[in-house]
Amino acid sequence: MITLTRFNGEQFVLNGDLIETVETTPDTVIKLINNHRYVVRESVKDVVDLVVAYRNRIWRPSSYSEGINVQQQEE
């Protein structure tokens, strides 16, 4: 989930996995796979950076699972 800002200043949270496109028109418009559109204050680059950070948090192994992997390799 990523936190974005509507043009009226209201923040909302969006599921980054549902984003189909992000474009500048000149405002930043996010189109979801269900055709819903959101106009946000963040730049296209900022939205991309937020999605990348979100995905890294999800897919990065936790220190707990890394510890398990190390123990299994030592045995």
C-alpha positions in Angstrom: 0.0 0.0 0.0 1.3 3.5 -0.8 0.2 6.8 0.7 -0.7 9.5 -1.8 -2.1 13.1 -1.7 -5.2 14.3 -3.6 -5.1 17.8 -4.9 -7.3 19.0 -2.0 -4.5 17.9 0.4 -6.4 14.8 1.6 -4.1 11.7 1.9 -5.3 8.3 1.0 -3.8 4.8 0.7 -3.8 3.0 -2.6 -2.9 -0.6 -3.4 0.2 -0.3 -5.6 -0.5 -3.7 -7.2 -3.6 -2.3 -8.9 -1.9 0.5 -10.8 -2.0 0.1 -14.6 -0.5 3.4 -15.7 0.8 6.7 -14.2 1.0 9.7 -16.5 1.5 13.4 -16.5 -1.3 15.4 -18.2 0.2 17.9 -16.7 -1.2 16.6 -13.4 -0.2 13.2 -12.3 -3.0 10.7 -13.1 -3.0 7.2 -11.9 -5.2 4.7 -13.7 -6.0 1.4 -12.0 -6.7 -2.0 -13.6 -10.5 -1.4 -12.9 -10.4 1.9 -14.8 -10.6 4.1 -11.7 -8.5 7.2 -12.0 -6.9 9.3 -9.3 -5.3 12.7 -9.7 -2.5 13.2 -7.2 0.0 15.9 -6.1 3.0 13.5 -6.3 5.1 13.4 -9.5 5.2 10.3 -11.7 8.7 9.6 -10.4 7.5 9.9 -6.8 4.7 7.4 -7.5 7.1 5.0 -9.1 9.5 5.3 -6.2 6.7 4.6 -3.7 5.6 1.5 -5.6 9.1 0.2 -5.8 9.6 0.8 -2.0 6.3 -0.9 -1.3 7.2 -4.0 -3.4 10.7 -4.2 -1.8 9.0 -4.2 1.6 6.8 -7.1 0.6 9.4 -9.2 -1.2 12.5 -8.6 1.0 13.0 -11.6 3.3 12.7 -10.7 6.9 15.6 -11.1 9.2 13.8 -14.0 10.8 13.6 -16.0 7.6 17.2 -15.1 6.8 18.2 -16.5 10.2 16.4 -19.8 9.4 18.2 -20.0 6.0 21.6 -19.5 7.7 20.8 -22.2 10.3 19.7 -24.7 7.6 22.9 -24.1 5.6 25.1 -24.7 8.6 23.5 -28.1 9.4 
